[in-house]
Amino acid sequence: PIVRHLGVDPLPFCAVILINMEMATISPPDGLVLYTMKAVAPQYSMGQIYRASIPFVIIDMIAMALVMIFPQISLYLPSIAKR
């Protein structure tokens, strides 16, 4: 209700929130997925794992910016499902 009251479309808003939550799981230093990777591949240092996650964080930032600038991106699949 608050998002609608502010005049924001709820679906793109939820898409941005989901991208942000996903980015939180892979961004250093507190990304839970990074610690899981360390447990799965103990031969790699946390520094190596952090550096390997940076391109994915950047891609998520770009995706989040695109959804914020062009909310129609997040409305494409639901519009197909309505047909």
Protein Blocks (a to p, Z undefined) as FASTA:
>chain_A
ZZmmnopafklmmmmmmmmmmmmmmccfkbfklmmmmmmmmmbcfklmmmmmmmmmmmmm
mmmmmmmmmmmlmmmmmmmmmZZ
